[in-house]
Amino acid sequence: MTQETSYTIEEVAQLLKVSKLTIYDLVKKGELPVFKVGRQMRLAANDLDAYIAKHRINSTNEQQTIIISGQDLALDRLGKHIEQRLGYKVLRSHEGSFNGLITMYQGNSDIASLHLYDGDTAAYNLPYIRKVFVSHRYILLRLLTRKAGFYVAKGNPLNITSIADLQGDVRLMNREKGSGIRTLLDELLRTHGISSTHVTGYEREEKDHVSVATAVASGAVDVGVGIEKTARLVDVDFVPLIDEHYDIVLLKNAGNEAFIATVRAILEDPVYRQEIRAMGGYDVAQMGTVVFETI
């Protein structure tokens, strides 16, 4: 049997200069075939070469490619509008908010979405962006507003209404590190003086809202934190905690003024706004508002 070179997920991420979450997302979608050696997933070198060749842009017929990071369906619709207006190829990276911000800092995305709550200021997003993009020029645009809160069983039998109710025997399903909802939970615990060690299940993680809500609906856990829209899709009740701001940030440079102008025009387009409004659970009244822009 001929020995074939293969890579671990971490090695593939290093070779492609992306995060491990991005590689796991490609594996989950079936775009990168893997095999297991014990409990470790590996990718054959020839399969990696095939993936790169498939996605390589022909220099004689070059098509502009942009990457949008984030998990909300509103970003999928934004990508479609960008493709229609500019003819760009839009790729999606399903990174959580903080990881998406770091990916943009590393030069690996063009639009980063985020909903990162800062407990000290009770503000969203800008406190984090200012710390990461210290020497960068950027524009922060409001995409939408949505309610975040607790997923609980029908009728809320444990009467969970506040962050203090997570202490004790209440079983939590958490979100992954780097996600906006994980940040919200951590900040609320911190500002209320509650140690994560007092929250049963804090270390248990899921990578999306639906999985968290489903865990609550099945009775595997008692509570999870997520957005109201998902509670409507899964058989759970929702206890609102906060109106969260879901924004997008774009870096400004000498070559992308037209691109930024197009994105802003899409956010101001009644057609796009109605598409997002029709999804339910979203407030688009502030869509397209400039939250902050560097000179």
ZALUM-955715 format. One line per 10 residues: number of its first residue (from 1); their letters; for each residue x, y, z of N, C-alpha, C. Coordinates in steps of 0.05 Angstrom, whole numbers. Example, Ala and Ser with C-alpha at 12.3 -4.5 7.8 and 13.67 -1.06 7.14 Angstrom:
residues 2
1 = as = 264,-114,156,246,-90,156,264,-66,156 | 257,-45,142,273,-21,143,258,1,157
end
This chain:
residues 295
1 = mtqetsytie = 17,-24,0,0,0,0,18,25,0 | 13,43,-19,29,67,-21,21,87,1 | 41,97,15,36,116,37,29,143,25 | 7,154,34,-3,180,23,-1,201,45 | 9,224,37,11,247,55,-17,256,63 | -20,262,89,-46,273,99,-40,294,120 | -61,309,126,-58,332,145,-79,330,166 | -73,341,190,-94,345,210,-109,370,204 | -132,373,217,-148,397,213,-131,422,219 | -116,422,241,-99,445,248,-79,451,227
11 = evaqllkvsk = -67,430,215,-46,434,194,-59,446,169 | -83,437,162,-97,448,139,-104,478,144 | -113,484,168,-119,512,175,-94,529,172 | -71,519,181,-46,534,179,-37,538,149 | -41,517,133,-33,518,105,-51,538,90 | -77,539,96,-95,557,82,-97,584,95 | -84,587,119,-84,612,134,-113,621,141 | -128,602,151,-155,607,161,-157,594,189 | -180,598,202,-183,586,229,-192,557,226 | -188,542,248,-197,514,248,-227,512,245
21 = ltiydlvkkg = -242,533,255,-271,532,253,-280,533,223 | -264,549,207,-271,550,179,-267,523,166 | -246,508,173,-241,482,162,-262,462,170 | -270,463,196,-291,446,206,-317,451,191 | -322,477,185,-346,484,170,-346,472,142 | -323,473,129,-320,461,102,-323,431,103 | -313,419,124,-317,390,127,-346,383,131 | -360,399,148,-388,394,153,-405,397,128 | -397,415,110,-412,419,85,-404,399,64 | -384,382,69,-376,362,50,-357,372,29
31 = elpvfkvgrq = -346,396,32,-328,407,12,-300,397,16 | -293,388,40,-267,376,45,-271,348,57 | -265,327,41,-268,300,51,-247,292,71 | -255,280,93,-236,272,114,-239,243,120 | -219,232,133,-220,205,144,-210,206,172 | -216,185,188,-208,185,216,-186,164,221 | -167,173,237,-147,155,248,-151,156,278 | -164,135,289,-172,137,317,-194,158,320 | -189,178,337,-209,199,340,-201,225,325 | -179,223,311,-168,247,297,-177,247,267
41 = mrlaandlda = -188,270,258,-195,273,230,-170,282,214 | -167,270,190,-145,277,173,-155,281,145 | -140,297,129,-147,303,102,-124,295,84 | -130,279,63,-110,271,45,-99,294,29 | -73,294,23,-60,316,9,-72,320,-19 | -78,298,-33,-90,302,-60,-118,313,-59 | -133,308,-37,-159,320,-34,-157,350,-29 | -137,358,-13,-132,387,-8,-124,400,-34 | -106,388,-50,-98,399,-76,-122,402,-94 | -140,383,-94,-164,384,-111,-182,407,-103
51 = yiakhrinst = -185,411,-77,-202,433,-67,-190,460,-76 | -164,463,-73,-150,488,-80,-154,493,-110 | -150,472,-126,-152,475,-155,-180,483,-163 | -200,471,-150,-228,477,-156,-235,506,-151 | -223,518,-130,-230,545,-122,-210,566,-132 | -190,557,-148,-171,576,-158,-183,593,-180 | -179,619,-179,-190,637,-199,-172,638,-223 | -183,634,-247,-167,635,-271,-159,664,-277 | -133,669,-279,-123,696,-282,-131,708,-308 | -138,692,-328,-147,703,-354,-176,710,-353
61 = neqqtiiisg = -191,702,-333,-219,708,-330,-225,713,-301 | -211,732,-290,-211,736,-261,-238,747,-252 | -248,736,-230,-273,745,-218,-267,754,-189 | -275,778,-182,-271,788,-155,-285,770,-135 | -271,762,-114,-283,745,-93,-282,760,-67 | -304,759,-52,-304,771,-25,-314,750,-6 | -307,753,19,-315,735,41,-331,750,62 | -354,740,69,-370,751,90,-370,731,114 | -362,740,137,-362,722,160,-386,728,178 | -396,706,190,-419,708,207,-439,686,201
71 = qdlaldrlgk = -459,683,218,-477,660,217,-506,666,210 | -513,692,210,-541,698,207,-550,696,177 | -575,688,173,-585,685,146,-587,711,131 | -588,733,146,-589,759,132,-563,764,116 | -541,751,124,-516,754,110,-517,739,83 | -531,717,83,-534,702,58,-548,720,37 | -569,733,46,-584,750,28,-567,774,19 | -551,785,38,-533,807,31,-514,798,9 | -503,774,12,-485,763,-8,-497,761,-35 | -522,752,-37,-537,750,-62,-540,777,-76
81 = hieqrlgykv = -546,797,-60,-549,824,-72,-522,835,-82 | -501,829,-67,-474,838,-76,-467,824,-103 | -473,798,-105,-467,784,-130,-483,795,-153 | -509,802,-148,-526,813,-169,-517,841,-178 | -508,857,-159,-500,885,-166,-472,887,-178 | -454,871,-167,-426,874,-175,-414,851,-191 | -429,829,-192,-418,806,-206,-396,792,-190 | -393,798,-165,-372,785,-149,-381,757,-141 | -361,740,-135,-367,715,-123,-365,719,-93 | -386,712,-79,-387,716,-50,-384,689,-36
91 = lrshegsfng = -365,687,-18,-361,664,-2,-369,670,27 | -379,650,41,-389,653,68,-371,638,87 | -362,652,108,-347,639,130,-364,641,155 | -372,618,166,-391,618,188,-376,620,215 | -360,640,217,-345,646,242,-363,660,262 | -359,656,288,-372,672,308,-361,700,308 | -374,718,323,-369,746,321,-339,753,326 | -328,744,349,-301,752,355,-281,739,336 | -285,714,329,-268,701,310,-269,714,283 | -293,723,275,-296,737,250,-281,763,249
101 = litmyqgnsd = -280,777,272,-266,802,275,-236,797,272 | -226,776,284,-197,770,282,-190,761,254 | -208,746,241,-204,738,213,-201,762,195 | -218,783,199,-215,807,183,-189,821,190 | -181,822,215,-156,835,223,-133,821,209 | -135,795,205,-114,780,191,-115,782,161 | -135,796,151,-137,801,122,-152,779,107 | -168,762,122,-181,739,109,-211,742,106 | -222,766,109,-250,770,103,-254,800,95 | -276,805,81,-282,832,71,-305,845,87
111 = iaslhlydgd = -323,829,97,-345,839,114,-346,821,139 | -345,833,162,-348,817,186,-373,826,201 | -389,807,209,-413,813,224,-407,807,254 | -420,822,271,-414,818,300,-437,828,317 | -440,815,340,-459,824,361,-445,819,388 | -426,835,394,-409,831,418,-417,852,439 | -427,842,461,-437,859,483,-414,865,502 | -411,891,510,-391,899,530,-406,907,555 | -401,892,576,-415,896,601,-409,922,615 | -385,933,611,-377,958,625,-391,982,613
121 = taaynlpyir = -397,982,587,-410,1005,574,-438,999,566 | -447,974,568,-474,965,559,-477,971,529 | -455,972,514,-455,978,486,-447,953,470 | -455,952,445,-448,930,428,-427,938,408 | -408,920,403,-390,920,380,-367,940,380 | -374,966,382,-353,986,379,-330,983,400 | -336,977,425,-314,974,444,-294,952,435 | -303,931,423,-286,910,414,-270,918,389 | -285,930,370,-272,939,345,-249,958,350 | -254,977,368,-233,997,375,-208,984,386
131 = kvfvshryil = -211,962,400,-187,948,411,-173,932,390 | -187,921,371,-175,905,350,-164,921,327 | -179,940,317,-171,956,294,-159,983,303 | -139,981,320,-126,1005,331,-115,1023,309 | -102,1011,289,-88,1026,268,-102,1023,241 | -127,1015,241,-142,1011,216,-164,1032,212 | -170,1037,187,-194,1054,182,-217,1035,175 | -241,1042,185,-264,1024,182,-290,1039,183 | -311,1025,175,-338,1036,178,-355,1014,191 | -371,1021,211,-388,1002,225,-417,1009,218
141 = lrlltrkagf = -432,990,206,-459,995,197,-479,977,212 | -501,988,220,-522,972,232,-536,955,211 | -537,929,217,-551,911,199,-580,907,209 | -582,899,234,-609,895,245,-608,894,275 | -631,894,287,-633,891,316,-650,867,322 | -643,851,341,-659,827,348,-657,822,378 | -676,807,388,-677,801,417,-661,776,423 | -644,778,444,-630,755,455,-640,749,483 | -640,724,489,-650,716,516,-648,687,521 | -665,676,538,-663,648,546,-683,631,530
151 = yvakgnplni = -673,607,522,-690,586,512,-698,569,537 | -723,565,542,-732,549,565,-754,530,555 | -759,509,571,-781,491,564,-808,505,564 | -827,494,550,-853,505,548,-865,510,576 | -874,535,580,-886,542,606,-865,552,626 | -839,550,619,-817,559,636,-821,547,664 | -820,520,667,-826,508,693,-807,515,715 | -782,523,708,-763,530,729,-763,560,735 | -781,575,721,-784,604,725,-757,618,722 | -743,613,700,-718,626,694,-723,652,681
161 = tsiadlqgdv = -716,674,694,-721,701,684,-697,719,684 | -676,712,698,-653,730,700,-627,713,700 | -605,727,697,-579,713,696,-573,699,723 | -583,710,745,-579,698,771,-592,671,773 | -612,665,757,-626,640,758,-610,617,746 | -587,623,734,-571,601,722,-554,587,743 | -552,597,767,-536,585,788,-550,560,799 | -534,542,809,-546,518,822,-549,495,804 | -572,482,805,-577,457,791,-588,461,763 | -593,485,755,-604,490,728,-582,483,707
171 = rlmnrekgsg = -590,466,688,-570,456,668,-570,474,643 | -547,484,637,-543,502,614,-530,488,591 | -538,497,566,-523,490,542,-511,517,532 | -485,518,531,-471,542,523,-466,543,493 | -457,566,483,-448,569,456,-418,568,455 | -407,565,431,-378,562,428,-363,588,434 | -338,585,442,-321,608,448,-318,625,423 | -320,652,426,-317,670,403,-343,678,391 | -365,665,399,-391,673,389,-402,697,404 | -420,712,391,-431,735,404,-448,728,428
181 = irtlldellr = -463,706,427,-480,698,449,-463,689,473 | -441,675,467,-423,667,489,-412,692,503 | -405,712,487,-395,737,499,-416,751,516 | -441,751,507,-463,763,522,-466,748,549 | -466,722,548,-468,707,573,-445,712,592 | -421,712,581,-397,717,598,-398,744,611 | -406,764,595,-406,791,605,-428,795,627 | -451,782,622,-472,784,643,-464,770,668 | -451,747,666,-441,733,690,-421,751,704 | -403,763,689,-381,779,701,-393,803,716
191 = thgissthvt = -411,818,702,-421,842,714,-440,837,737 | -450,813,739,-468,806,762,-452,790,783 | -426,788,780,-409,776,800,-414,746,803 | -421,733,782,-427,704,783,-404,689,769 | -393,670,783,-371,653,771,-383,632,753 | -370,627,731,-380,606,712,-379,579,726 | -363,576,746,-361,550,760,-387,544,776 | -404,564,779,-429,560,793,-452,554,774 | -445,553,748,-466,548,727,-462,519,717 | -481,502,722,-480,474,713,-482,473,683
201 = gyereekdhv = -462,460,670,-463,457,641,-449,479,626 | -436,498,640,-423,520,627,-404,510,605 | -390,488,610,-370,478,591,-382,464,567 | -408,457,568,-421,444,545,-427,464,524 | -419,458,499,-422,478,477,-436,467,453 | -450,484,439,-461,479,412,-453,502,395 | -453,498,368,-443,518,350,-464,535,336 | -490,531,343,-510,548,330,-535,549,349 | -552,568,343,-576,573,359,-595,549,359 | -598,537,335,-618,515,333,-609,492,351
211 = svatavasga = -583,485,351,-574,463,367,-579,468,397 | -575,493,406,-579,500,434,-609,497,441 | -626,509,424,-655,508,429,-665,479,428 | -654,463,410,-662,435,408,-655,419,433 | -632,425,445,-623,412,470,-643,419,492 | -653,443,492,-673,451,513,-700,437,507 | -708,436,482,-733,424,475,-734,394,481 | -711,381,478,-709,352,483,-708,345,513 | -703,365,530,-700,360,558,-672,353,567 | -653,354,547,-625,348,554,-613,369,573
221 = vdvgvgiekt = -623,394,570,-615,415,588,-640,432,595 | -636,450,613,-659,467,622,-660,494,609 | -637,504,600,-636,532,590,-613,535,570 | -616,553,552,-595,561,534,-599,590,527 | -579,603,516,-581,631,509,-579,633,479 | -597,649,467,-598,652,438,-617,674,429 | -625,674,404,-642,695,393,-671,686,391 | -689,705,392,-717,700,392,-726,685,367 | -715,691,344,-724,679,319,-722,649,320 | -701,638,332,-697,609,333,-718,596,351
231 = arlvdvdfvp = -726,610,372,-747,599,390,-773,594,376 | -777,610,355,-802,606,339,-800,582,321 | -776,573,315,-772,550,298,-771,524,313 | -763,525,339,-761,502,356,-781,504,378 | -791,481,388,-813,481,407,-803,488,435 | -795,513,439,-787,523,465,-799,551,470 | -799,559,495,-807,587,501,-782,604,502 | -787,630,500,-765,650,499,-770,671,520 | -748,676,536,-749,697,556,-729,719,548 | -739,742,538,-720,763,528,-703,775,550
241 = lidehydivl = -678,780,543,-659,793,561,-650,820,551 | -646,822,525,-634,847,514,-639,850,485 | -641,874,475,-642,880,446,-613,882,437 | -605,863,421,-577,863,412,-574,876,385 | -552,890,381,-546,902,355,-528,884,339 | -538,876,316,-523,859,298,-513,877,275 | -487,882,275,-474,901,257,-455,888,238 | -447,902,217,-425,893,200,-403,915,199 | -379,906,197,-356,924,195,-341,919,170 | -332,940,157,-316,938,133,-291,956,136
251 = lknagneafi = -268,946,129,-244,962,130,-244,981,106 | -234,1005,110,-232,1025,89,-204,1027,78 | -202,1026,52,-176,1030,39,-180,1044,12 | -158,1050,-1,-159,1066,-25,-174,1053,-48 | -178,1026,-47,-190,1012,-69,-218,1002,-66 | -230,1007,-42,-256,994,-38,-279,1014,-32 | -275,1039,-40,-296,1059,-35,-322,1052,-50 | -319,1042,-74,-343,1035,-90,-357,1011,-77 | -341,992,-67,-353,968,-54,-369,976,-29 | -357,993,-13,-371,1002,11,-397,1017,4
261 = atvrailedp = -396,1033,-17,-419,1048,-26,-441,1029,-35 | -434,1007,-48,-453,987,-57,-466,973,-34 | -451,966,-14,-462,953,10,-481,971,24 | -474,997,26,-492,1015,39,-518,1019,23 | -516,1019,-3,-539,1021,-20,-558,997,-17 | -546,973,-14,-562,949,-10,-578,951,17 | -564,961,38,-577,963,64,-599,984,64 | -598,1003,45,-618,1023,43,-640,1016,23 | -637,993,9,-656,984,-11,-681,972,2 | -705,983,-4,-729,972,8,-733,942,2
271 = vyrqeiramg = -723,933,-20,-726,905,-28,-711,887,-8 | -686,894,-3,-670,879,16,-682,880,44 | -690,904,52,-701,907,79,-726,890,82 | -743,888,62,-767,872,63,-760,842,65 | -740,834,50,-731,806,52,-724,798,80 | -709,816,94,-700,810,121,-724,812,140 | -741,832,136,-764,835,154,-782,810,152 | -785,799,128,-802,776,123,-792,751,137 | -767,750,144,-756,726,158,-768,724,186 | -777,747,198,-788,747,224,-767,749,246
281 = gydvaqmgtv = -773,763,267,-755,765,290,-734,786,287 | -735,802,266,-714,822,261,-727,850,260 | -713,870,271,-721,898,269,-701,911,250 | -711,922,228,-693,933,208,-695,964,207 | -708,976,227,-712,1005,228,-686,1020,225 | -664,1010,237,-638,1024,236,-619,1013,215 | -629,995,198,-611,982,179,-598,1004,161 | -571,1001,158,-556,1020,142,-545,1044,157 | -554,1048,182,-543,1070,198,-514,1067,203 | -499,1089,200,-471,1089,205,-467,1091,236
291 = vfeti = -459,1069,248,-455,1069,277,-430,1085,284 | -409,1080,268,-383,1094,272,-367,1092,247 | -352,1113,241,-334,1112,217,-309,1129,224 | -286,1116,218,-261,1131,222,-258,1151,199 | -241,1171,203,-236,1191,183,-219,1178,161
end
